[in-house]
């Protein structure tokens, strides 16, 4: 993988900050917590896919079925969110 130059790194960090700020408006997590939980683009893609399912207009049984069908795509996000809330158990 090529070394990232300073300008690219600044742009990536800014994009990550904007992502965390936007996502925090849809959850109880702060921007800092979200940035730490989902640092990579693949992490961001997973949490977005998970939130789309959870926030859809479908009934709970349909949401559960979709979660099961897509668990291999969103499993990382599910684990990270669960770990965040399961501290101390």
Order of alpha helices (4+ residues) and beta strands (2+ residues): alpha-alpha-alpha-alpha-alpha
